[in-house]
Amino acid sequence: MKTSRLAVAISIWLGSVLLAVSLPAADRYHFLKEIPVGGEGGWDYLSIDSAGHRLYVSHGNKVVVIDLEKEQVIGEVDDTPGVHGFAVAPELGRGFPATVARTRSAW
């Protein structure tokens, strides 16, 4: 009797996991809030510093810094041409813009 109950419990659990995985992303995620950033230029990758509650978003030739507790832009890392992302090193108290180096053949 214990084996059949365990088998039913596992089947139910597995079925719910498969259902959750098969749902489109729109059914699993939903919009919470918009934080206006503004400015010109394209967008690229973002990085999260969970310890510092910061979100770093590459935007044009800069990285926009967003405070996730205040839910607002608190600064920028300017003059980062070609920036695609931002690497956070919280143990060093530093962050580094990530760019793509171009060689002569890539021009």
C-alpha positions as CSV (number, residue, x, y, z in Angstrom):
1,M,0.0,0.0,0.0
2,K,2.8,2.4,0.8
3,T,4.4,1.8,-2.6
4,S,1.2,2.8,-4.5
5,R,0.8,6.0,-2.4
6,L,4.4,6.9,-3.1
7,A,4.0,6.2,-6.8
8,V,0.9,8.4,-6.9
9,A,2.7,11.2,-5.0
10,I,5.7,11.0,-7.4
11,S,3.4,10.9,-10.4
12,I,1.5,14.0,-9.2
13,W,4.8,15.9,-8.4
14,L,6.3,14.9,-11.8
15,G,3.2,15.9,-13.7
16,S,3.2,19.4,-12.0
17,V,6.9,19.9,-12.8
18,L,6.4,18.9,-16.4
19,L,3.4,21.2,-16.7
20,A,5.3,24.2,-15.2
21,V,8.2,23.6,-17.6
22,S,6.0,23.3,-20.6
23,L,4.2,26.6,-19.9
24,P,5.3,29.5,-22.1
25,A,7.5,32.1,-20.3
26,A,4.6,34.6,-20.4
27,D,2.6,32.3,-18.1
28,R,5.5,32.0,-15.6
29,Y,6.6,35.6,-15.5
30,H,4.6,38.8,-15.2
31,F,5.3,42.5,-15.3
32,L,5.8,44.1,-11.8
33,K,7.0,47.6,-12.3
34,E,8.7,49.8,-14.9
35,I,11.8,51.9,-13.9
36,P,12.3,54.7,-16.4
37,V,15.9,55.1,-17.6
38,G,15.7,57.4,-20.6
39,G,18.5,58.5,-22.9
40,E,19.5,57.5,-26.4
41,G,21.2,54.4,-27.7
42,G,20.7,50.7,-27.7
43,W,20.4,48.3,-24.8
44,D,22.5,45.2,-24.2
45,Y,23.1,42.9,-21.2
46,L,22.4,43.6,-17.6
47,S,24.1,42.4,-14.4
48,I,22.7,42.1,-10.9
49,D,24.7,42.8,-7.7
50,S,22.4,41.0,-5.3
51,A,24.4,42.0,-2.2
52,G,24.5,45.7,-3.1
53,H,20.9,45.6,-4.5
54,R,22.1,47.2,-7.8
55,L,21.2,46.5,-11.4
56,Y,23.7,47.5,-14.1
57,V,22.3,48.0,-17.6
58,S,24.5,48.7,-20.6
59,H,22.9,51.5,-22.6
60,G,24.6,53.1,-25.5
61,N,28.1,54.2,-24.4
62,K,27.4,54.0,-20.7
63,V,26.2,51.7,-18.0
64,V,23.1,52.8,-16.0
65,V,23.1,51.9,-12.3
66,I,19.7,51.2,-10.7
67,D,19.1,50.9,-7.0
68,L,16.7,47.9,-6.7
69,E,15.5,48.9,-3.2
70,K,14.6,52.5,-4.2
71,E,13.6,51.4,-7.7
72,Q,15.3,54.3,-9.4
73,V,18.3,55.2,-11.4
74,I,21.1,56.3,-9.1
75,G,24.0,56.8,-11.4
76,E,26.0,56.0,-14.6
77,V,29.3,54.7,-15.6
78,D,30.1,57.1,-18.4
79,D,32.6,57.0,-21.3
80,T,32.5,53.2,-21.9
81,P,32.3,53.0,-25.7
82,G,31.4,49.6,-27.1
83,V,30.1,48.5,-23.7
84,H,28.0,45.3,-23.8
85,G,27.7,44.4,-20.1
86,F,29.1,45.0,-16.7
87,A,31.0,42.5,-14.5
88,V,30.5,42.9,-10.8
89,A,33.2,41.9,-8.3
90,P,31.5,42.6,-4.9
91,E,34.3,41.1,-2.9
92,L,36.6,43.8,-4.4
93,G,34.1,46.6,-4.2
94,R,34.5,47.0,-8.0
95,G,32.8,46.7,-11.3
96,F,34.2,46.5,-14.8
97,P,32.5,47.4,-18.1
98,A,32.7,44.5,-20.6
99,T,33.4,45.5,-24.2
100,V,34.2,43.6,-27.3
101,A,37.7,44.1,-28.6
102,R,37.9,44.6,-32.3
103,T,40.8,43.5,-34.4
104,R,41.7,45.0,-37.7
105,S,39.9,42.2,-39.5
106,A,36.7,42.9,-37.6
107,W,36.5,46.6,-38.8
